[in-house]
Amino acid sequence: MTGSEVSGDAIRLRGASIGYGDVPVVQRVDLTVRRGEAVAVLGSNGSGKTTLARGLLGLATVLGGDVELLGTPVGRLRERGRVGYVPQRHTVSGAVPATVREVVGVGRLARLGLFRRLGAADRAAVAAAVAAVGLSDRLNDPVGSLSGGQQRRVLVARALAAEPELLIMDEPTAGVDAASQETLAALLTEVSAAGTTLVVVTHEAGPLAGVLHRAIVVDHGRISYDGPLAGVDAHDQTGGHHHADDTEDRPGPGYRLDQPRVTADGPSRRSGGQ
């Protein structure tokens, strides 16, 4: 058992440098997130906040130091379903049309493995995740028929279907309407209350201020502030408003949404590479 398991840390970085190829974007960062915390990761365009999150997920390279998730070095966690991810993407797209049920069912693959069938408990978890985001009446509809905000909620449901201990979200409120933001805030309040650790990369924490109580500000690849969310405005010369598009922070396409389709009747079939 590692030290972070003993201490109850969900995330632990010590002297961590993260980047792409051999070029660091985040440099020599120390950070600890305790289990059950709800944390906003803020920063201006190109600050490194998205690279920090991608490093936690194994989508950017750890070039130095130590990075642990749930007591395990990043990339070595055997039970992938323990960490959920909602990527920075406003809508769901893919080469093969899929229903809400099928897209959310992909979230169970992390628990089952790629070629396992969905059982009764898995179908119940999918239905519960869809209900949690308020889309039960659209369960069998093609995701392409949903609005952008509803598609965003489908991505959240997909992550929740795995019943993660740690949920990492990249710009979950960007580009969606106020009603969808309110729905997400209410949902994350319940998720956090149930004990799930939340890490939300966002350019604007306001819509989620009721659930995100700690803020980490990334500036030029370093953490310049770590404290109460309410104290960010006094620290941040931009007034707490950050650019949504971290293109300088994300040099490669990275995560893809071309995911396997899942049915209850047979093995999953890949519609594209991940």
Sequence and secondary structure as in RCSB ss.txt:
>XXXX:A:sequence
MTGSEVSGDAIRLRGASIGYGDVPVVQRVDLTVRRGEAVAVLGSNGSGKTTLARGLLGLATVLGGDVELLGTPVG
RLRERGRVGYVPQRHTVSGAVPATVREVVGVGRLARLGLFRRLGAADRAAVAAAVAAVGLSDRLNDPVGSLSGGQ
QRRVLVARALAAEPELLIMDEPTAGVDAASQETLAALLTEVSAAGTTLVVVTHEAGPLAGVLHRAIVVDHGRISY
DGPLAGVDAHDQTGGHHHADDTEDRPGPGYRLDQPRVTADGPSRRSGGQ
>XXXX:A:secstr
  HHHHHTEEEEEEEEEEEETTEEEEEEEEEEEETT EEEEE  TTSSHHHHHHHHTTSSEEEEEEEEETTEETT
  S GGGEEEE S SS   SS  BHHHHHHGGGHHHH TT    HHHHHHHHHHHHHTT GGGTTSBGGGS HHH
HHHHHHHHHHTT  SEEEEESTTTT  HHHHHHHHHHHHHHHHTT EEEEE S  GGGTTT  EEEEEETTEEEE
EEEGGGHHHH TTTT   S  GGG  S        B  SSS  B SS  
